[in-house]
Structure formats: structure tokens, C-alpha cells
Amino acid sequence: MIRTSAAPRTLDLRTHQVAFLEHGPTDSDAAPMVLLHGGGLDRRMWLEQLDAFGGRRIFALDARSHGATRAPNEPHRLGHDVVEFLDAFTIDRAVLVGLSMGGATAVDVALEYPDRVAALIVSGTGTSEPDFHDPWVLDILTTWQRAQAAGDKERWIEAFQRFAPGPHRRPEDVAPDMMRRLDEMVRDTLANHLRLDKQGFPIPPIPATPVTDTWARLPQIDVPVLAMVGSLDGEDHHRMAKRLADTVPQGEFAVVDNAAHYPNLESPQVFNDLIAEHLAVRLESCEGNL
């Protein structure tokens, strides 16, 4: 049975309601795939991936405070939210695919719940404890923080959009449709989840409880890992993805040409082919035992 839905479904978990997309056969023997989006975005960033891996049941989740999933009212961990979602569908193990914030969440799941991960595929990240030194990234983060403190939504969005072209291009060098999609998602996230105090300044959401000592614990991840990065992304993202791939026992590193921080949007065919090839070589021969 194939189940596809353009509109998100919702599911009540123990602590919150999550929104998600679902595609693919519900009775496949292959491990399901869970797609985890980048910060500020939502499930819609994965539309080019939903039907790219025939034979797998695929879910694209909205993280807390993103898309149609509500903001947290209590301490939480994004990785635990993923495991709660798997529990709700009685999924023992899944292939986790995450970009940036979503990739960090996927690594957290592999560290904290190793029995729930069949394979790990991340892009533009290392772990949930990023190590930034590149002046390009540091300038974006500083501008971001100042814009948030000042309640300047447009400046915050402008800083966020700088990740799309990367440090070597201008926004006008990127496909207008991709920039439009990113703009739409981030504006929806702010419109749906930004709370203001009486003076009109943003009220930060309750932060996720961090997972610690992640870099030192990477050798514990004993499943196939593919760490990708766009060729035009910043040097810190390259360095952290390479470090992840080099540190885990079954790591592979790949560069997606002519793309920056969102290779799944800029070069979806190459991105999808790399994932499909990685799973075919590293996982599919043994999936009958999952």
C-alpha cells in the first residue's frame, strides 16, 4: 500500500503534537527513512526526496517550533522527539537523514538511542556541538543574535538567507525558486512560532536540553554514516562533516558540487543518488535482518 499526502498529518506524542509528511509503502521490509530539516525551515525542504527512494516508507518531520509542530512548553530533546515518533509507528530502526540542525539531531539519536538507527546520513553538520571558527559563519551568527535581540525580523531573515549562497556567492547567484522556498518556510516559522513580549521583543523558546560530549562519543556510532557537504558551503561545515566521517567506524564523506548549505535543494539528483548508492552498498544487503 502506497500512502502519499501533500498536506501534513499530525500525531499526538506524549509531550506535544508533531506534524509530518508520509510517502511510500507501509509494508516494505526496508528500514523506513526519517527526514529532519534544517533550522528555521520545515518538512517542505524535503519535497525532492520524498519519492526518490522507492521501496522505503519515508517521513519528513517538523521539529518543535518549526512548521506546523508547536513550540515546547517543557524541557525536551529533539532526538527524543524522533524516537517518540518512531515508537508511535512501532518502527524499531530507521535510516535518519538530516541537514544542519536536523543532521545534528540525527547524530544525537545515534548516540543516545543506538538501537533505533539503521544508517545515518547528514549534510552540512558534524554534531549538535558545532565548532565554528570561519569569520563568514561567525558574522552571520553575530548579525542573527543582534537582530533577534532588537526584534528586527527582516534583518534576522536576511542573515539566515546568507547560508543559501554560501561564502563564495551572492543571493542573486542562487536559483530564485530555491530562495523563494527558503524565504517562505522561514517566514512561516516566524509567523507561527515567534512570541513577543509587551515591548515587542522576541521571547526565546525553551531551548532543547543539550546532548554532551558528542565529538568524543562518535566512535560509538556503529552504523553506516554518510556525511555530505556542498562544495560551496563554508569551511567549518566542510571540516565538521569530514571529522564526523573520519571518526565513526563506518564513515563516508562526500561533496556535492555546485551547492552550498542546501544541496538537497540545489542539486537534488546528485544528493539523492549519493544517498541511494550509500544505502545500496552499506545497508540494503543486510536489511532483511533488521
WOLIN-V302179 format. One record per run of one state. SS is the DSSP state (alpha for helix, beta for strand, coil for the rest). FROM is the first residue (numbers start at 0). LEN is the number of residues. If there is no record, write none. Layout:
SS:FROM:LEN + SS:FROM:LEN
This chain:
coil:0:1 + beta:1:1 + coil:2:6 + beta:8:4 + coil:12:4 + beta:16:7 + coil:23:1 + beta:24:1 + coil:25:6 + beta:31:5 + coil:36:6 + alpha:42:4 + coil:46:11 + beta:57:4 + coil:61:4 + beta:65:1 + coil:66:2 + beta:68:1 + coil:69:8 + alpha:77:11 + coil:88:5 + beta:93:6 + coil:99:1 + alpha:100:12 + coil:112:1 + alpha:113:3 + beta:116:7 + coil:123:11 + alpha:134:16 + coil:150:2 + alpha:152:13 + coil:165:5 + alpha:170:3 + coil:173:2 + alpha:175:18 + coil:193:1 + beta:194:2 + coil:196:5 + beta:201:2 + coil:203:10 + alpha:213:7 + coil:220:3 + beta:223:7 + coil:230:4 + alpha:234:13 + coil:247:3 + beta:250:6 + coil:256:6 + alpha:262:4 + coil:266:1 + alpha:267:15 + coil:282:1 + alpha:283:6 + coil:289:1
